[in-house]
Amino acid sequence: MVVDPKHVTYWRQARVAQQRAQTQAKAQAWEEVHRIAAMLRDRYGANHVVVFGSLLKDRFHSQSDIDIAADNIPKAQYFEAVAAANQYSQRWVDLKPLEGLDPYFRQRVLETGIALNA
């Protein structure tokens, strides 16, 4: 089987463009995460804000969501906090109450996540 060099060049360029887009998406997501963490601390009294999930791994891409766990958010304001977090991002923010996580999952989040505490 003979591969046309034009096709090889095309696919290499496409891969480079895809990697560039992933890098830009990840950088933008981190900017959003820091703004969200500050908002959760200031507006809802969160003491611990932890980022976990695909943002910390190589598999993050332009369609990925942002996984955040935060403590101390009043239960009555949880859905308001979710809505507020999503206003700070161009992608979906999956906000989890740290206290409400399954103990095993909570431990994994705390061990593998990145804390964004003030």
N, C-alpha and C positions, 0 to 999 in steps of 0.2 A: 504494500500500500504506500503510495506516494502522497505526502502532505505538501500542499502548496505553501511556500514560505509566507505569502500574504496572509493566509489564515493563521499561521503561527504568530505572526506579528500582531494581527488583530486581537487574538485571545490574550496575548501578553499585555497589550495596552488596556484591554478591558479589565484584566485582573489588577493592574496598577491603579486604574480609576476606581475600582471597587474597594481596594485597600485604602485609597485616599479618602473616599466617602465614609468608610467605617471609622477612620481616624478622626475625621471632622465630626461625625455623629457622636463619638465617644467624648471628645473634648467639649462639645456643646452640652452633652448630658451632665458632665461633671460641673460645668458652670451652673446649670440649672439645679443640681443637687445641693450645691453650697447655698444658693438662694433659698431653696426649700427648707433646708435645715435651719437657717437663720429665722425664717418665718415661723417654723414650728416651735422654736425656742421662744421667740418674742411674743407671738400671738396666742399660743396654746400651752406654754409652760413646759415644753419637752426638755428633759435634762439630758437624755441620751438619744442620739439620732445615729442609726447605723445603716450604711449602704451595703447591700448584698446582692447576689445574683449575677446575671450576665454582664453587668457593667464592670465587674471585677475580672472578667474572663475574656478570652480571645473571641468568644462567640457573639459579642455585642455587635449589633448592626443597626441600620437606620430605622428598622421597624421594631426594635427591642423596646420593652418597657423599662422603667426604673423601679427597682425594688428598694424600699426604705422601711425600716422599723423604727418606731419612736415610742418612748415611754411617757407617762404622765399626762397624756391628752385626755381631758375629761370625756367620759363615755357619751355624754349628751352632745358633745361637739365633734365627735369622731367623723361623721359624714361631712360636716362643714370643713374639717381639716383636710379630708380627702379632696374635696372640691377645690379648696384653696391651693393645695399642693399641685393639682392638675392645671391650675391657672398659671403656674410658674414654669410650665414645661410644654414643649411641642409634642411630647410623646406621653403615653399613659404612665401615671405614677401609681404604683401599687403600694399604698401605705398600710402597714400592719401595726397594730398596737403591740408593743413589745411584751407587755404583761399578759396579753391574751394568746400568745403563741404556745403551741404544744411544747412542753419542756425540752424534748429532744431537738426540735426544730429551733427553738430559742437558743439553745446551747450552740448549735451549728452556726446560726446567724452571728452570735457574739464571738465565736472563735474564728470564723472565716470572713466576716464583714469588716468594713472600715468605719470606725467611729468618727463622727463629725461633731464632736462636742466643743463648746466654746472654751 
